[in-house]
Amino acid sequence: MPTVLKQIQRYYKGKFRADLTAGLTIGMVGIPQSMAYAVIAGVNPVYGLFTAIIPAIIGALFGSSPFLVTGPTNPTALVTASVLLGYVDRGNYLEFVLALSILAGLFKLLFGLLKLGSLTRYLSNSVLVGFLSAAGVLIIAGQVGNLFGVTLPRSSNLWTILVNLIRNFSNINGLTLTVSVVSIAMMLLLRRLNPKLPAGLITVILAGLAAYLTGFTERGVQLVDAFGLPESIQLSFHIPAIAWSEIPALLVPGAAVALFGLMETVSITKTMSQMTGDRPDPSREMVGQGLASLTGGFFHCMPSSGSPSRTVINVVSGAKTRLSAVYSGLSVLVFILAASRLIGYIPMAALGAVVVVSSAGLINLKLIQMTWQSRIQSRVVMSLTFIFALILPLEYAIFIGVLASLLIFLGESSQINLSYISEDSDGRFIELPVESIKYQKPQIIIINVEGDLYFAAVEGLQDELEKILETHPKVLILRFRRTHLLASTGVVALNQFIRTAQKSGIHILFCGIHEKILETLDSAGIVNTIGATNIFTADDHLLSSTLQALEKAKSLLHADEQPS
């Protein structure tokens, strides 16, 4: 016990103030954001505040990153609204949002327990850039009703939103539009004057105060109160009231929300690790995020995810431990207890302004430019993901983006790079293109193989090696130092190639063989086929096994030249 007390005392003296300051800062920024994101998801702003409490605390305690702040986010709210679009007109829409949070949490938890966190490395950055850019456009477009003071049908299709706005152009409320413009201008001005100011919170407080003093509602300005605030604005345990028969239809939407939430979370944790030097465990982070969303669903919370903006603020504000995120959740709870009834006076136009300003950051022009200029594959994938996200339901766009990432990975990893290693006049090794072999036609050929030999790569390797055999060398040395995977298809192809070469009187030697590759060769019978003395394993000395193989090749060549 004395040890625990000492640790608490040490924390209080050294880190408590920094964590508390960071937590309060996150809370001030997160309060207006959370309410605005709830509006995107189609639920009362109060439920956004709830999502900034429970998931923030659970995610901080069980996740791997000490700085990640969990809660409602712009894109996750948009995906939630999109996948539940068919339930909007039902009286129990909120229950489906809560059920979706639970299912998404279960999927994340399952991914984490199965240690699938490493799979997130295969998600292409171009997919994420394309999707987030489209999400920014859709989120801003989705707020035109609140910004202009018109009632529009819910839609996640950009064209439909614009058409509906044009049709209702005559119904635009001038005062609502004024509140929107002033709120956006105020947030931008406050950010420019002092980036550390909680611009969103100041804006919604002033807008709410103006509504309270001037009676905006009498002039057609819609307030949060029009949503119908819950009778009791307090956290309470609640099981979503939907029939079991409804759950199967929510499985794919739940998986889509979970998958995108993980993409968003892993992206921000990777970025933060560069700032802090911390190396998060993706699988443990999945568990933390899963528990956060799962638990939150039973406390009136919408689906949650790691928040990029609040996580950056957490780090910049000087947070020392994961307790800063816990304090942020507690600060939002205090706000609800102290000022819950004042929430109803906030104009929806002001919350729409918060959404617009925060969503604009999703459209990162510098990142788009970098991705566009990198290479043609990234350009195509980013563009297709962006277009699909604008015209298709978002869950489809997410799965298409992930599929595109996997196809890119398979395509790139299937490329086996071969190079010809030769000796110059001074006896030093030089690396040349494989094409130079047909001009030199050496008796001993050393081929450096770069890449893993699995089903997608084998055919290309076979074609290249067959071309080399056509130059009729006496000895062919294959260097596998940069090969770490030999799958069954690769084993079959190598075995066939060796037999073809041996029938032509060509000696085959392997060098740079790693231990795992050697075990595979042995179990597949290739060691017996090629001969154990013709295989040279890799060691700590670069080119050591290559030199040994070259000496063996010269001795074989000399033996072949001797009269029988």
C-alpha positions as CSV (number, residue, x, y, z in Angstrom):
1,M,0.0,0.0,0.0
2,P,2.8,2.5,0.8
3,T,4.2,1.9,-2.7
4,V,0.8,2.7,-4.3
5,L,0.5,5.9,-2.2
6,K,4.0,6.9,-3.3
7,Q,3.1,6.4,-7.0
8,I,-0.1,8.4,-6.5
9,Q,1.9,11.2,-4.8
10,R,4.5,11.1,-7.5
11,Y,1.8,11.3,-10.2
12,Y,0.1,14.2,-8.4
13,K,3.3,16.2,-8.1
14,G,4.7,15.4,-11.6
15,K,1.9,14.8,-14.1
16,F,-1.6,15.5,-12.6
17,R,-1.7,19.2,-13.5
18,A,-0.5,18.6,-17.1
19,D,-3.1,15.8,-17.6
20,L,-5.9,17.8,-16.0
21,T,-5.1,20.8,-18.2
22,A,-5.1,18.7,-21.3
23,G,-8.3,16.9,-20.3
24,L,-10.1,20.2,-19.7
25,T,-8.9,21.6,-23.0
26,I,-10.2,18.5,-24.8
27,G,-13.5,18.8,-23.0
28,M,-14.0,22.4,-24.0
29,V,-13.2,21.6,-27.6
30,G,-15.1,18.3,-27.6
31,I,-18.4,19.6,-26.1
32,P,-19.6,21.6,-29.3
33,Q,-18.0,19.0,-31.6
34,S,-19.8,16.1,-29.9
35,M,-23.2,17.8,-30.1
36,A,-22.5,18.7,-33.8
37,Y,-21.5,15.1,-34.7
38,A,-24.6,13.8,-33.0
39,V,-26.6,16.0,-35.4
40,I,-24.7,14.4,-38.3
41,A,-25.6,10.9,-37.0
42,G,-29.3,12.1,-36.8
43,V,-29.7,11.9,-33.0
44,N,-30.2,14.5,-30.3
45,P,-27.0,16.5,-29.5
46,V,-27.1,15.2,-25.9
47,Y,-26.2,11.7,-27.1
48,G,-23.1,13.1,-28.7
49,L,-22.1,14.5,-25.2
50,F,-22.7,11.0,-23.7
51,T,-20.4,9.6,-26.4
52,A,-17.7,12.0,-25.3
53,I,-17.8,10.5,-21.7
54,I,-18.1,6.7,-21.5
55,P,-16.1,5.8,-24.7
56,A,-13.4,8.4,-23.8
57,I,-12.9,6.8,-20.4
58,I,-13.1,3.2,-21.5
59,G,-10.9,3.7,-24.6
60,A,-8.2,5.5,-22.5
61,L,-8.1,2.7,-19.8
62,F,-8.0,-0.3,-22.2
63,G,-6.4,1.0,-25.4
64,S,-2.6,0.9,-26.1
65,S,-2.0,4.5,-26.9
66,P,-1.6,6.8,-23.9
67,F,-2.7,9.8,-25.9
68,L,-5.6,8.6,-28.1
69,V,-8.9,10.3,-27.3
70,T,-12.0,8.3,-28.1
71,G,-15.5,9.6,-28.7
72,P,-17.8,10.8,-31.5
73,T,-16.0,11.7,-34.8
74,N,-17.1,13.4,-38.0
75,P,-16.6,10.5,-40.4
76,T,-17.9,7.8,-38.0
77,A,-21.1,9.9,-37.5
78,L,-21.5,10.2,-41.2
79,V,-21.1,6.5,-41.8
80,T,-23.6,5.8,-39.0
81,A,-26.2,8.1,-40.6
82,S,-25.5,6.5,-44.0
83,V,-25.8,2.8,-43.0
84,L,-29.0,3.6,-41.0
85,L,-30.6,5.8,-43.6
86,G,-33.4,3.2,-44.1
87,Y,-34.4,3.5,-40.4
88,V,-34.7,7.3,-40.2
89,D,-38.4,7.5,-40.5
90,R,-39.0,4.9,-37.8
91,G,-39.9,6.2,-34.4
92,N,-37.1,4.2,-32.7
93,Y,-34.2,5.4,-34.8
94,L,-32.1,6.0,-31.7
95,E,-32.4,2.4,-30.7
96,F,-30.8,1.3,-33.9
97,V,-28.0,3.8,-33.4
98,L,-27.3,2.3,-30.0
99,A,-27.5,-1.2,-31.3
100,L,-25.1,-0.3,-34.1
101,S,-22.7,1.0,-31.5
102,I,-22.8,-2.3,-29.7
103,L,-22.3,-4.4,-32.9
104,A,-19.5,-2.2,-34.1
105,G,-17.9,-2.6,-30.7
106,L,-18.2,-6.4,-30.9
107,F,-16.6,-6.5,-34.3
108,K,-13.7,-4.3,-33.1
109,L,-13.3,-6.5,-30.0
110,L,-13.3,-9.6,-32.1
111,F,-10.7,-8.2,-34.5
112,G,-8.5,-7.3,-31.5
113,L,-8.8,-10.6,-29.7
114,L,-7.9,-12.4,-32.9
115,K,-4.8,-10.3,-33.2
116,L,-5.8,-8.9,-36.5
117,G,-4.4,-5.4,-35.8
118,S,-1.4,-6.0,-38.1
119,L,-3.8,-6.3,-41.0
120,T,-4.4,-2.5,-40.9
121,R,-1.0,-2.0,-42.3
122,Y,-2.4,-3.2,-45.7
123,L,-4.9,-0.4,-45.8
124,S,-3.7,2.0,-48.5
125,N,-3.2,5.6,-47.5
126,S,-4.7,6.7,-50.8
127,V,-8.0,4.9,-49.8
128,L,-8.1,6.8,-46.5
129,V,-7.4,10.2,-48.2
130,G,-10.1,9.6,-50.8
131,F,-12.7,8.5,-48.3
132,L,-12.0,11.3,-45.8
133,S,-12.1,13.9,-48.5
134,A,-15.4,12.6,-49.7
135,A,-16.6,12.4,-46.1
136,G,-15.7,16.1,-45.6
137,V,-17.7,17.1,-48.7
138,L,-20.8,14.9,-47.7
139,I,-20.7,16.2,-44.1
140,I,-20.7,19.8,-45.1
141,A,-23.4,19.2,-47.7
142,G,-25.4,17.4,-45.1
143,Q,-25.5,20.5,-43.0
144,V,-27.1,22.8,-45.6
145,G,-30.5,22.3,-44.1
146,N,-29.3,23.6,-40.7
147,L,-27.2,26.3,-42.2
148,F,-30.0,27.7,-44.5
149,G,-32.9,27.0,-42.2
150,V,-34.8,24.6,-44.5
151,T,-36.0,21.1,-43.8
152,L,-34.5,18.6,-46.2
153,P,-35.0,14.8,-46.6
154,R,-32.1,12.8,-45.1
155,S,-29.7,11.6,-47.8
156,S,-26.0,10.5,-48.0
157,N,-26.0,11.3,-51.8
158,L,-24.4,14.6,-52.7
159,W,-26.5,15.1,-55.8
160,T,-29.7,14.4,-54.0
161,I,-28.8,16.9,-51.3
162,L,-28.0,19.7,-53.8
163,V,-31.2,19.0,-55.8
164,N,-33.3,19.2,-52.6
165,L,-31.7,22.5,-51.6
166,I,-32.4,24.0,-55.0
167,R,-36.1,22.9,-54.7
168,N,-36.3,24.5,-51.3
169,F,-34.4,27.7,-52.2
170,S,-37.4,29.9,-51.6
171,N,-37.8,28.6,-48.1
172,I,-34.3,29.7,-46.9
173,N,-34.5,31.6,-43.6
174,G,-32.4,34.8,-43.7
175,L,-31.8,35.0,-40.0
176,T,-30.7,31.4,-39.8
177,L,-28.3,31.9,-42.7
178,T,-27.0,35.0,-40.9
179,V,-26.4,33.0,-37.7
180,S,-24.5,30.4,-39.7
181,V,-22.3,32.9,-41.5
182,V,-21.5,34.8,-38.3
183,S,-20.8,31.6,-36.4
184,I,-18.4,30.3,-39.1
185,A,-16.7,33.7,-39.3
186,M,-16.4,33.8,-35.5
187,M,-14.8,30.4,-35.3
188,L,-12.3,31.1,-38.0
189,L,-11.4,34.5,-36.4
190,L,-10.9,33.0,-32.9
191,R,-8.7,30.3,-34.4
192,R,-6.6,32.9,-36.1
193,L,-6.3,35.1,-33.1
194,N,-5.4,32.3,-30.7
195,P,-5.4,28.6,-31.8
196,K,-5.6,27.5,-28.2
197,L,-9.0,29.1,-27.6
198,P,-12.0,26.7,-27.6
199,A,-13.5,28.5,-30.6
200,G,-16.4,26.1,-31.0
201,L,-17.5,26.3,-27.4
202,I,-17.3,30.1,-27.4
203,T,-19.3,30.3,-30.6
204,V,-22.1,28.0,-29.5
205,I,-22.3,29.7,-26.0
206,L,-22.6,33.2,-27.6
207,A,-25.1,31.9,-30.2
208,G,-27.2,30.3,-27.4
209,L,-27.0,33.5,-25.4
210,A,-28.2,35.5,-28.3
211,A,-31.0,33.1,-28.9
212,Y,-32.1,33.3,-25.3
213,L,-32.0,37.1,-25.2
214,T,-33.6,37.9,-28.6
215,G,-36.1,35.1,-29.1
216,F,-34.7,33.6,-32.3
217,T,-37.4,30.9,-32.4
218,E,-40.1,33.5,-33.1
219,R,-38.3,34.4,-36.3
220,G,-37.9,30.8,-37.5
221,V,-34.4,29.9,-36.2
222,Q,-34.4,26.3,-35.0
223,L,-32.9,25.5,-31.7
224,V,-31.6,22.2,-30.2
225,D,-34.7,22.2,-28.1
226,A,-36.7,21.5,-31.2
227,F,-35.1,18.0,-31.3
228,G,-36.9,17.3,-28.0
229,L,-34.4,17.0,-25.2
230,P,-34.6,13.7,-23.1
231,E,-36.7,14.0,-20.0
232,S,-33.7,13.1,-17.9
233,I,-30.3,14.3,-19.2
234,Q,-28.1,11.8,-17.3
235,L,-26.1,8.7,-18.1
236,S,-28.1,5.6,-17.4
237,F,-27.9,1.9,-18.4
238,H,-30.2,1.1,-21.3
239,I,-30.6,-2.0,-23.5
240,P,-31.5,-1.0,-27.1
241,A,-35.2,-1.8,-27.6
242,I,-35.1,-3.6,-30.9
243,A,-36.3,-7.1,-31.9
244,W,-33.7,-9.9,-32.2
245,S,-35.0,-10.4,-35.8
246,E,-33.7,-6.9,-36.7
247,I,-30.1,-7.7,-35.7
248,P,-29.0,-9.7,-38.8
249,A,-29.7,-6.7,-41.0
250,L,-27.4,-4.6,-38.9
251,L,-24.4,-7.0,-39.1
252,V,-22.9,-5.6,-42.4
253,P,-23.5,-2.0,-41.3
254,G,-21.9,-2.8,-37.9
255,A,-18.9,-4.3,-39.7
256,A,-18.6,-1.2,-42.0
257,V,-18.7,1.2,-39.0
258,A,-16.1,-1.0,-37.1
259,L,-13.8,-1.2,-40.1
260,F,-13.8,2.5,-40.8
261,G,-13.5,3.3,-37.1
262,L,-10.4,1.2,-37.0
263,M,-8.9,2.8,-40.1
264,E,-9.5,6.2,-38.6
265,T,-8.0,5.1,-35.2
266,V,-4.9,3.4,-36.6
267,S,-4.3,6.4,-38.9
268,I,-4.2,8.8,-36.0
269,T,-2.2,6.6,-33.7
270,K,0.5,6.2,-36.4
271,T,0.6,9.9,-36.8
272,M,0.8,10.5,-33.1
273,S,3.6,7.9,-32.7
274,Q,5.8,10.1,-34.9
275,M,5.2,13.0,-32.5
276,T,5.5,11.2,-29.2
277,G,7.8,8.2,-30.0
278,D,5.1,5.9,-28.6
279,R,4.5,2.7,-30.5
280,P,0.9,1.6,-30.0
281,D,-0.2,-2.1,-30.4
282,P,-2.9,-2.1,-33.1
283,S,-4.6,-5.3,-31.7
284,R,-4.8,-4.0,-28.2
285,E,-6.1,-0.7,-29.6
286,M,-8.8,-2.6,-31.3
287,V,-9.8,-4.2,-28.0
288,G,-9.9,-0.8,-26.3
289,Q,-11.9,0.7,-29.1
290,G,-14.2,-2.3,-29.1
291,L,-14.9,-2.1,-25.4
292,A,-15.5,1.7,-25.7
293,S,-18.1,1.4,-28.4
294,L,-19.7,-1.8,-26.9
295,T,-20.0,-0.3,-23.4
296,G,-21.1,3.1,-24.8
297,G,-24.0,1.5,-26.7
298,F,-25.6,0.5,-23.3
299,F,-25.3,4.1,-22.1
300,H,-27.0,6.0,-24.9
301,C,-23.8,6.5,-26.9
302,M,-23.5,6.5,-30.7
303,P,-20.7,4.6,-32.4
304,S,-17.3,6.0,-31.3
305,S,-13.8,6.1,-32.7
306,G,-10.4,7.6,-32.1
307,S,-10.7,11.4,-32.6
308,P,-7.9,12.9,-34.7
309,S,-8.6,16.5,-33.7
310,R,-9.0,15.9,-30.0
311,T,-6.0,13.5,-29.9
312,V,-3.7,16.1,-31.5
313,I,-5.0,18.7,-28.9
314,N,-4.3,16.2,-26.2
315,V,-0.6,15.9,-27.2
316,V,-0.1,19.6,-28.0
317,S,-1.7,20.5,-24.6
318,G,1.1,18.6,-22.8
319,A,-0.7,15.4,-21.7
320,K,1.6,13.0,-19.8
321,T,-0.6,9.9,-19.4
322,R,-3.8,8.2,-20.5
323,L,-5.6,9.8,-17.6
324,S,-5.9,13.1,-19.6
325,A,-8.6,11.4,-21.8
326,V,-10.3,10.2,-18.6
327,Y,-10.4,13.8,-17.3
328,S,-11.8,15.0,-20.6
329,G,-14.7,12.6,-20.2
330,L,-15.3,13.7,-16.7
331,S,-15.3,17.3,-17.7
332,V,-18.0,16.7,-20.2
333,L,-20.0,14.9,-17.5
334,V,-19.7,17.9,-15.2
335,F,-20.9,20.2,-18.0
336,I,-24.0,18.0,-18.5
337,L,-24.8,18.1,-14.8
338,A,-24.2,21.8,-14.5
339,A,-25.7,23.2,-17.8
340,S,-27.9,20.5,-19.3
341,R,-31.0,22.7,-19.6
342,L,-29.0,25.5,-21.4
343,I,-28.2,23.1,-24.3
344,G,-31.7,23.6,-25.7
345,Y,-31.0,27.3,-26.5
346,I,-28.2,26.5,-28.9
347,P,-29.2,27.3,-32.5
348,M,-28.9,24.4,-34.9
349,A,-27.2,26.8,-37.3
350,A,-24.4,27.3,-34.8
351,L,-23.9,23.5,-34.5
352,G,-23.9,23.3,-38.3
353,A,-21.2,26.0,-38.3
354,V,-19.1,23.9,-35.9
355,V,-19.6,20.9,-38.3
356,V,-18.5,22.8,-41.3
357,V,-15.4,24.3,-39.8
358,S,-14.3,21.0,-38.3
359,S,-15.2,19.0,-41.4
360,A,-13.2,21.2,-43.7
361,G,-10.1,19.8,-42.1
362,L,-10.9,16.4,-43.5
363,I,-10.3,17.7,-47.0
364,N,-6.5,17.9,-46.7
365,L,-5.3,19.6,-49.9
366,K,-1.6,19.0,-49.2
367,L,-2.2,15.3,-48.6
368,I,-4.3,15.1,-51.7
369,Q,-1.6,16.8,-53.7
370,M,1.1,14.4,-52.3
371,T,-1.0,11.4,-53.1
372,W,-1.9,12.6,-56.5
373,Q,1.8,13.3,-57.4
374,S,3.2,10.0,-55.9
375,R,2.2,7.5,-58.6
376,I,-0.5,6.4,-60.9
377,Q,-1.9,3.6,-58.7
378,S,-2.4,5.9,-55.7
379,R,-4.0,8.5,-57.9
380,V,-6.5,6.1,-59.3
381,V,-7.4,4.5,-56.0
382,M,-7.8,7.8,-54.3
383,S,-10.0,9.2,-57.1
384,L,-12.2,6.0,-57.3
385,T,-12.7,5.9,-53.5
386,F,-13.6,9.6,-53.5
387,I,-16.1,9.2,-56.3
388,F,-17.6,5.9,-54.9
389,A,-18.1,7.5,-51.5
390,L,-20.0,10.4,-53.1
391,I,-22.4,8.3,-55.2
392,L,-22.7,5.0,-53.3
393,P,-23.8,4.2,-49.8
394,L,-20.8,4.7,-47.6
395,E,-20.6,1.1,-46.4
396,Y,-20.1,0.0,-50.0
397,A,-17.4,2.7,-50.5
398,I,-15.6,1.5,-47.4
399,F,-15.5,-2.2,-48.5
400,I,-14.5,-1.2,-52.1
401,G,-11.7,0.9,-50.7
402,V,-10.4,-2.0,-48.5
403,L,-10.7,-4.3,-51.5
404,A,-8.7,-1.8,-53.6
405,S,-6.0,-1.7,-50.9
406,L,-5.8,-5.5,-50.9
407,L,-5.6,-5.7,-54.7
408,I,-2.8,-3.1,-54.7
409,F,-0.9,-5.0,-52.0
410,L,-1.2,-8.3,-53.9
411,G,-0.2,-6.6,-57.2
412,E,2.9,-5.0,-55.6
413,S,4.0,-8.0,-53.6
414,S,3.7,-10.2,-56.6
415,Q,6.4,-8.3,-58.3
416,I,9.6,-10.4,-58.0
417,N,12.7,-8.3,-58.8
418,L,15.6,-10.1,-60.4
419,S,19.1,-8.7,-61.0
420,Y,22.3,-10.2,-62.4
421,I,25.3,-10.1,-60.1
422,S,28.6,-10.1,-62.0
423,E,32.2,-9.4,-61.2
424,D,34.1,-6.5,-62.7
425,S,37.7,-6.5,-63.7
426,D,38.9,-5.9,-60.1
427,G,36.9,-8.9,-58.8
428,R,34.2,-6.7,-57.2
429,F,30.6,-7.6,-57.4
430,I,28.4,-5.4,-59.5
431,E,24.6,-5.5,-60.0
432,L,23.3,-5.4,-63.5
433,P,19.9,-5.8,-65.2
434,V,18.9,-9.4,-66.1
435,E,18.7,-8.4,-69.7
436,S,22.5,-8.0,-69.9
437,I,22.9,-11.8,-69.5
438,K,21.9,-12.5,-73.1
439,Y,24.7,-10.3,-74.4
440,Q,27.4,-11.6,-72.1
441,K,26.3,-15.3,-71.9
442,P,28.4,-16.1,-68.9
443,Q,29.0,-19.7,-67.9
444,I,28.3,-18.9,-64.2
445,I,25.2,-16.7,-63.5
446,I,24.3,-15.3,-60.1
447,I,20.7,-14.1,-59.9
448,N,19.6,-12.0,-56.9
449,V,15.9,-12.7,-56.1
450,E,14.0,-10.0,-54.3
451,G,10.5,-10.8,-53.1
452,D,8.4,-13.5,-51.4
453,L,7.5,-16.6,-53.4
454,Y,3.8,-17.1,-53.1
455,F,1.0,-17.9,-55.6
456,A,0.7,-14.5,-57.1
457,A,4.5,-14.1,-57.7
458,V,5.5,-17.5,-58.9
459,E,4.4,-17.3,-62.5
460,G,6.4,-14.1,-63.2
461,L,9.5,-15.7,-61.6
462,Q,9.1,-18.8,-63.7
463,D,9.0,-16.8,-66.9
464,E,12.1,-14.9,-66.0
465,L,14.1,-17.9,-65.0
466,E,13.2,-19.8,-68.2
467,K,14.5,-16.9,-70.2
468,I,17.8,-17.2,-68.3
469,L,18.0,-20.9,-69.0
470,E,17.8,-20.1,-72.7
471,T,21.3,-18.4,-72.5
472,H,22.6,-21.9,-71.6
473,P,24.8,-21.2,-68.6
474,K,26.8,-24.1,-67.0
475,V,25.9,-23.0,-63.4
476,L,23.0,-20.9,-62.1
477,I,23.2,-19.5,-58.6
478,L,20.0,-18.2,-57.1
479,R,20.5,-15.8,-54.2
480,F,17.5,-15.7,-51.8
481,R,18.8,-13.4,-49.1
482,R,15.9,-10.9,-49.6
483,T,13.3,-13.7,-49.7
484,H,11.5,-14.5,-46.5
485,L,8.5,-16.5,-47.6
486,L,8.3,-19.6,-49.7
487,A,4.7,-20.8,-50.1
488,S,3.6,-24.2,-51.5
489,T,3.1,-22.8,-55.0
490,G,6.7,-21.4,-54.9
491,V,8.0,-24.8,-53.7
492,V,6.3,-26.6,-56.6
493,A,7.6,-24.1,-59.1
494,L,11.2,-24.3,-57.8
495,N,11.2,-28.0,-57.8
496,Q,10.0,-28.1,-61.4
497,F,12.5,-25.5,-62.5
498,I,15.4,-27.4,-60.8
499,R,14.5,-30.6,-62.7
500,T,14.2,-28.7,-66.0
501,A,17.6,-27.2,-65.5
502,Q,19.2,-30.5,-64.5
503,K,17.8,-32.2,-67.6
504,S,19.6,-29.5,-69.6
505,G,22.9,-30.2,-67.7
506,I,22.8,-27.0,-65.8
507,H,23.9,-27.0,-62.1
508,I,21.6,-25.1,-59.7
509,L,23.0,-23.6,-56.5
510,F,21.1,-21.7,-53.8
511,C,22.7,-19.1,-51.5
512,G,21.6,-16.5,-48.9
513,I,19.0,-19.0,-47.7
514,H,17.4,-18.1,-44.3
515,E,16.6,-20.8,-41.7
516,K,12.9,-20.9,-42.3
517,I,13.3,-21.1,-46.1
518,L,15.8,-24.0,-45.6
519,E,13.2,-25.9,-43.4
520,T,10.6,-25.5,-46.2
521,L,13.1,-26.7,-48.8
522,D,14.0,-29.7,-46.7
523,S,10.4,-30.7,-45.9
524,A,9.5,-30.4,-49.6
525,G,12.4,-32.6,-50.7
526,I,14.2,-29.9,-52.7
527,V,17.3,-30.3,-50.5
528,N,17.6,-33.8,-51.7
529,T,16.9,-32.8,-55.3
530,I,19.5,-30.1,-55.5
531,G,21.9,-31.6,-53.0
532,A,22.7,-30.3,-49.5
533,T,26.2,-29.3,-50.6
534,N,24.7,-27.0,-53.2
535,I,22.8,-24.9,-50.6
536,F,24.5,-22.1,-48.7
537,T,22.8,-20.4,-45.8
538,A,22.8,-16.7,-45.0
539,D,24.9,-15.4,-42.1
540,D,25.8,-12.1,-40.6
541,H,28.4,-11.4,-43.2
542,L,27.0,-9.9,-46.4
543,L,27.8,-11.9,-49.6
544,S,29.5,-14.6,-47.5
545,S,27.2,-17.3,-48.8
546,T,27.4,-15.9,-52.3
547,L,31.2,-16.2,-52.3
548,Q,30.9,-19.8,-51.1
549,A,28.4,-20.6,-53.8
550,L,30.7,-18.9,-56.4
551,E,33.6,-21.1,-55.3
552,K,31.5,-24.2,-55.6
553,A,30.3,-23.1,-59.0
554,K,33.8,-22.7,-60.2
555,S,34.8,-26.1,-59.0
556,L,31.7,-27.6,-60.7
557,L,32.7,-25.8,-63.9
558,H,36.2,-27.1,-63.6
559,A,35.0,-30.6,-63.1
560,D,32.8,-30.5,-66.1
561,E,35.7,-29.3,-68.3
562,Q,37.9,-32.3,-67.2
563,P,37.9,-35.2,-69.7
564,S,36.0,-38.2,-68.5
